[in-house]
Amino acid sequence: MYVKDLAIAMSEQGHDVRILFLNRAADIGRDPDYEQHFLNELTQAKVSYGFIGYRARRNPLLGAYRMREENLRYRPDVLHCHLYYAAAFSLPTAGAKVLYTHHSIDVHAPRQLYRLLDLRVSAYVAICEACGALLHTLTRRPVIQIDNAVQPRRLTRRKPGRNDRKPVSIVVASRLSAEKNLGLLLKAAARLGDLDFVIKIAGEGPERQSLEQESALLGLTNKVTFLGNCRNISNLLSEADIFAMSSSYEGLPISLIEATLTGLPVVVTDVGGCAELVREVGNGIVVPANDLEGYSLGLRRLVVSGQLRETYAHNALRNSGRYQLATSVDAHLALYGHLTGRQADPL
C-alpha cells in the first residue's frame, strides 16, 4: 500500500515509475479481486508494473535474471528495493543507483547477506528509529530515516464529539497472522465483559479460523466480527471510536498511520515504531508486547472514558503531519536526487 501511494504521487509529479512485484495474489493466498483493484489504480495513475514470479523465492538466480532483464529494458536512474529478495536480485544489475528500504525490526535473512548487499546498495532507508538502529548493526552504508506515511486524501476524518455513543466501536485492520498476535486482543477483550463495546477485525490471513474459534471459546461471538478483506477501510476507520493493535513485532504499520490520520485514539503494543508514533502524536496508549494485564487495562481506559478518547483524537488530527505522504515523497525524491548527483546532500 505504501509503495503504491509513493508511486502514484511520484507519477503525478511527472516521474516515470514502474513497480516490479515478487508475487501474484494467488501465489500467497491473497484475494485476486483485491489485486485487480490494486493494479487498476496503478494503471489509472500511469504507473507500469510487472512480476518477478513466485519461483524466484526459491531460485535466486531466476530473480536476479528477471531483475537484470528489467534493468536493461527500462534503464532506471534509481532501483528502489522494498524486500531483501529484491535487494539480493539487484546484485548483478548495473547503472542504476540501488536503495533498500527495510520494513521490519527483524532481520528475516542471514546477517551476512547485508555485507554482500553493501556491494551494490548505495544507501538504506529506515521506516522508523527502531529500524534505523537495527540497520546500523547490519551495514556500513548510509542509513536514512524516512518514516512510513499515508496519502490522507484516501481517508475520511473522524467526526469529533462522540463521547457517549454506545457500544464503543473498536477496529482492527491487520493481516491475520501469528506476528499480529490478535489472540492478545481477544483475551483482553474477554476481561471487559462489564463494558459495552464491539470489535470489528478487517483482514485476511492464515490465522482467521483459529482466531474465530478462540473468539467463540472466550464468549465473544456477539462482540467480535471478522470482516475479511475490506476495500472500505476509510469508512471503517472513520466510523470507529478506537483503533487497536496487539502485534508481537512490527515496523511502522501503515494501518496505524491510517488510523492516526483519521483521528482515532489508539492502543498499541510497544514494538517497532508504534511507540515512536504515539509519542510524536500523543494519540493513545502504549503497552509492553504480550502484556495481557497491561493491554486489557489500556483498552478499558479508552472504552470507559469518552473524554480521554476525544483528547487523543484531537491530538491525532493536530500532530500527525509528519506521517502524511507528501512529507515522505519529498524526502524520497531528495534522496534520489542526491544519489544521482542532481541535488545537494539531503542528509
N, C-alpha and C positions, 0 to 999 in steps of 0.2 A: 504493500500500500504506500509506504513512504517513498520507495523508488518511483512508483507510478506518479505520485504527486510531484516529486522533483522533476521527472522527465517532462511532464505536461507543462509545468511552469517554465522550464528552460526552453521548450519548444515555442511557447507563447512569446518568449523574448527573442525569437529568431534563430535559436541554436538548432543544429541538426542532431537529433538524439535517437539512438537505437538501443533497445533493451534485448539482451540475449538471456533467455530463461534456461535453467537447467532441466526442469521437468514440465510435462503436461499435467493437468489436474488429475487425470485418470491414473497416472503413474503412482500417485501418492494418496489415492483415495479421497480426493477433494471433489467438490461439486463442479461438474463440467459446465453447467449453466452460469455459475459464478465466473468461471474462467472466460466464457464467451463475452459476458458483460464487461469484464475487466479489459479484454483485448479490444472490444468495440470502443471503449473510452480512449485507448491509446490511438487507434486509427483515426478517430474524430479529431484528436489533437495533433495529428500528423507525426506521431511517434511510431517509427517502424519497429519490428520485433522479429525474433527468430528463436529457435530452440536448439540447445546443445544435444539433448537426449538423455534420458534416464540412465542408459547403459554406461555413460561416462562416469557415474559414481563408482563403478567397479572397474572401469577401464580408463585410467587417467590419460593414456596415450590417445584414446579417441577424443576425449575432451580437449586435449592440447591441439590435436589436429583441427577440430572444429573451431577453436578459438583463433588459431593461426589463419585458417581459411577466412573467417570473418574479418580479421585484422587486415589481411591483404586485399579483401574486396572493398571494405569501407574506408580504410586509411584514416582511422580516428586520430584526433590530437591527444585525447585522453581515453584511456581504458580504465573505467572505474569498477572495481570488483566488490561485490557485496556478500560473497561467500568465499571461504578459504579454498573451496573447489576451484572457483573462477580464478583466484589469485594464482593457484598452482598451474592451472591451464594456460595462464598468460606467460609462463616462463619462456617458451620458445618464440614468442612474438617479438617484433622489432618495430622501432619507430615511435609508437605511442607512449606517452608517459602513463605509468600504471599507478593507480591508487587502490588501497584496500580499506574498506570500512568493516570494522569488527563490531558485530551487533549483539554480543553477549559478554557476560562476565566470566564465562567458562571458555576454555581453550578449544575443546572439541577436536583437536588434532595434535599430533606429536609436536612438542615444543621445538624440536629440531627443524621442523618444516619452516618455521619463521626465519631461521638463518638462511635457508635456501631461498625463501621469498625475497629476502633483502637484496638478492642479486638482481631482481627485476622491479620490485616495488619502490617507488620514489618516496612515498610518504604513506602513513597510516592515519585513518580518521577514526577517532573515538566518539561514540554517541553519548557519552556521559563521563563524569570524573572517574567512576569505578572502572569503566572500560579503558580509559586512558592509563590508569595506574597499572592495569594488567598488561597492556601493550608495551609499556616501558620495560617490563621484565622480559619481553619476548624479542624485541627488535632493537637494532641500533639506528634505525631510520627515524626521521622526524615523526612525532605523533601530534596531530592537531585535533582538538576537541571541537566538534560541531554537533550540538545536541540534536537529537531527533526532533521532528517538527511535523505539523499537520496543516493542511490547507483549510483555514477557517470558513471559507465560503461554502464548503460542503456540509457544514454543521449548522444546527439551529440552536441559538442560545436559549438556555433555560429561563423561564419567566420567574421573577422573584415573587416573594410573598405567599409561599405555600406551606407555612409553618404548621398548620393544623390539619392538613389533608391526611385522611386515613383510608386504607392502610398505607404506611410508608413504603414506597417502591424502591427496591434495591436492584441495581442492574449489574450484570457481569457480561463483558464482551471478551471472549477468550477461546483459544483452541482448547479442546477438551483432552488434554494430555497430562502425563504424570507430573511434569515440572510445574504446571499451573496449580497443583495442589488444591483443587477445589473441594476435596474432602474436608480440609480445614474449615472452609467457609460453611459447609453443610453441618459439621459438628458444632461450630459456633452458633449457627442459627438455631440448632436444636436446643440450645441453652436459653433461648429467648422466647420460650413458649408463652410467657405472660404478656408479650408485646404484639401489637397489630402491624404486621409487615408482610410483604410478598417479595420474592426473589425471582427475577427473570434472567435466565442464562442463555446468551446468544453465542453460538459457535458450534463447530463440529469437531470430531476427533475420536481417537480410539478408546477414550475413557467414558464415552457417553453412556453406554449400557450399564457399566459398573456404578457410575455416579447416580443414575436413575434408581438403581437398586438400593444404593446407600441412602438416598433421599427417602425412599419408601420405608426402609428399616428404621430410620430416625423419626418417622411420623411427620414428614414434611410434605407429603403429597399435595396438600391443599395450599401450601405456601410457596412451593418451588415449581417453576415452569421451565422446561427445556425447549428453547425456540428453534434450535438447529441453526443453519446458515441464514443470516439476515442481511437483506440489502438496505433496510431502512434503519441502519444504526443511528443515524442522525435523529430520527423521530424517537427511537427507543431511549436515547440518552436525554433528549430534551424533556421527555415526559417523566423521567425518573427523579428521585429525591437523593439517592446516594449511589456512588459507584464503588464497587468492591473488587479487590484483587488480593489473592492469597498465595501467590507463587512461592515456590522454593528457590528459584533463581530467575533472573530477568536481565535484560539490557536496560533499555529505556522504552517501555511499551508504548506503541502508538495508541492503543486503546485508552491508556491512562491520560495521554496528552489530549485525545479527543474529548474525554470526559471533562478534563480541566478547562479546555477552551469553550465547552458547552456551558460551564458554570456549575459543575457538580462538586459537592463535598465528597471526599474520598476516604476510604480506609484501605491501607495497603501494607504489605509486609516489607521489611527493610532489606530489600535485595536489589542489586544493580543500581540503577539511577532513580528508583522510585522515591527514596527518601530525599534525594537531591531536589527533585521537582517539588515535593511537598514543602521542603524548607524554603525554596525560592519563591513559591507562590503563596504558601500559607493557607492551603485549602483542605486540610484534613489531618488524619491520624495515622501515624506510622507505628507498626507493631513488629517486634522481632519475628523472624521467619519461624514457622512451625510452633508458635506460642499460642496454644488453644485458649488458655485463660485470657491472655492479653488481647487476642483477636475478638473474642466474644465480648469483652468489656468495651473495646473500642467501637464495635458495631452497636452495642447497647447505647453508648453515649450519643451516637448520631441518630439512632432511631427515636430515642426519648426526647431529645432537645431540638425542636424546630428552630429556636434562636441560634443555636450553635451551627446548624446546617446553613442558615442564612448568612451568618458571618463568613463561613468558609466559602459559600457560593459567591459572595461579594468579592472576596479575595481572589478567587479563581478568575473572575472576569476582569479584574483590575490589574492583576500582576502576571498574566500569562503571555505577554508579548514575545518573550524570548523563545517561546515554543511555536510561534506562528511560522508558516512555511517560508514567507518572504525573507525572514532572517537567515534561515538555513540555505536558501537558494543563493543569496548574496555571498554567504561565506564560501559555498562550494565554487561559485564562479570566480571568486577572488583567488581561491586556491588553484583552480585550473589555470587561471591567467598567470599566476606566479610560476607554476611548474613548466608552462610552455613559453616562458620568457616574455609574456605580453603585458605583465603588470608587476608592480613592486611587491616585495615580500609582505604577505598579509598576516604573518605570524606574530 
